[in-house]
Amino acid sequence: MTDKTELNASHRELGARMVDFGGWDMPIAYGSQIEEHHAVRKDAGMFDVSHMTVVDLTGEKTRDFLRKLVANNVDKLAKPGKALYTCMLNEEGGVIDDLIVYFLREDFFRLVVNAATRAKDLAWIEKQAAAFGVSVRERPEFGMIAVQGPNARAKLIGLLPSDVQEKATKLGKFAAIEIEGPNGMPLFLARTGYTGEDGFEVVVPNSRVVELWNLLKDAGVAPAGLGARDTLRLEAGMNLYGQDMDETVSPWEAALAWTISLDDGRDFIGRTALEKHKADGVKRVMVGLVMDDKGVLRHGQKVLTANGDGEILSGGFAPTLGKSIAFARIPAGEPGDVRVDIRGREVPVRVVTFPFVRDGQPKAGI
């Protein structure tokens, strides 16, 4: 059986083309995927991300537990509401999942993990939590809407009661607050996202998620599907779990070194393997590719370099750029003239530093 979010009927009423995404019946697009992409880059769009898994951790040793569980250091979270992006690793240093940790109280942290990895994530977290006496509680009663774009915050804040609008306006990036939303609905408002644009990810009770969706739509926020979400996050240089990294890939090989805190005195799961991997020399690196020729870079295509072959990870047409871009994992070292094998034809590509798009604009030289 395919799972459905509370917004499933709303998507169908809007004429969405639905697909199976990690066991969930989700909208790929409501019409033009490219128009939805541009709506987010230029104005405001919203995504049903209720398939994501909210997990609440409670107990007096929750911070100690998270210092062990994840590769980034939760001690960076000193102020309630602050958030941290991190990877959860296995003992071999492979990525079990990437996730966001929110610090709410010393005995209460919230995780948001990927939908497709829900079962294995929960099993792993519960197994590790036992030694710390930490309670692990999944929150399936919540839905989530991501509201993204240069005008997204203003449009959502305009729906809030006047007495909380200032608090929401002052919320810093990668932080969250719990507030009362329109018509008294409780909201967990996080200034985070997966598009490279400013905006909010809003956790709301399932009983009120359709109401919030309709209010946002009436305020001029365009519904957007998973297709636009994928092109937006690729342009923004954001990894997709299962395609750009998995349990066979370390953060060193997934351009996620910035999420690793090798601080003194903290023995997180996978640390020993990561340190050995780095000392031995990382053999594969993840790079950005831009193709100026016509055609599309797609997952699985062979990448030819001076040091041997690599592979396209995420790839596709970038609407903001008007050309094809990709992430690729290639052998470490100076790659020379790089080509991609597209149906037997070697097409030249440029190696670039991602993100490809920042603040809605192509990065210089892309």
C-alpha positions, 0 to 999 in steps of 0.5 A: 500500500502506498502512503498518502499525506493529508494533502493528497486530495488537495494535490489531485484537485489541483490536477497534480501528476502523482508518482510513487516516491519512497512508498508515498503517493506524491505530486511530481508537478501540477502543470509546468515543472519549469514554471513551478521552479521559476515561481520559487526562484522569483516569488514563492512556492510551497511543497508538501513535505509531510512524508518527511519524518519528525522524531522527538528525542527526550531525556536528560542525556539527549545532548550526550546521545546526539554527540555520539550519534551524529558527525557534526557537534550538537554543542554548537546548539547553545540557544533554544531553537537553533538547528544543525545540519549533519550526517548520521554515520555507520561504524564504517563512516558511511552515511546512514542519512543526512538530517536536521537537529533542532535544539528545543530544551536540554532534555528535548531535541527534534530531528527531521529525517528523510522519508525513504530512510524512515524505518532504518533511521528509527531502528538505528536511533532507537538502538543507539539511544537505549544506552543513554535512556533517551526516549525516541518518539516518531510524530506521525500526527504532524504534516509539513509544508515548505514555503520557499522563495524570495517572497515566501517569508513575507507571504507566510508571516502575513497570515500570522496573528499580529502579535507573533508576526515580529517574532517570526520576522526576527527568526534567524536562518537555521532556527525554529520557533513554536508559535500560534498560527492563523486561526489558532493552529499550532506551528513549528516554524523553521527557517530552513529549506531545500531550494537555496532560497529563503523561507520556512519549513512549517510543521503543523498538525495533520488536522490543520495542514489542508487549512494552512495549504489553502491559506497559503495558496490564497496568499499567492504561494504557488504549489510546486511538486517534487520535480521542481524541488529536485531541480532547485536543490540540485542548482543549490548544490544540495545532496539527495540521499540515495543518489549522491550518498548512501551507506557506502559513501563517506562524507569526504566523498560526498562534499560534506566535509564541512558537516564533520566536527573532529573536535577533541574528546568526542567519539561519535559513531564512524569517527575512527573510520573517517579519520583512517579514511582521511589519513589513507587519502580519499580516493574519490571526490564529488564535483559539479559539472556544467555541460554547455552543449545541448543534451542532458546529464543524467544519473548513471552516465560514465564520466571520463577523466585523466585519472579514470572513470567516474559517474554522474550522481544527480543530473538534469536540466537547470531552468535558472541556467538554461543548461544541464548540470550534475554532481559527479563522483570521480577519482581524486586528483587533477581531472584534465579534460572531462567528458561524459559518455552520452549514448556512446558520444563523449561530450565535454563538460566543465568542472565547477564548484557548486552551488550553481545558483546562489540567491536566485542568480547563477554563480559567476562563471557557471 
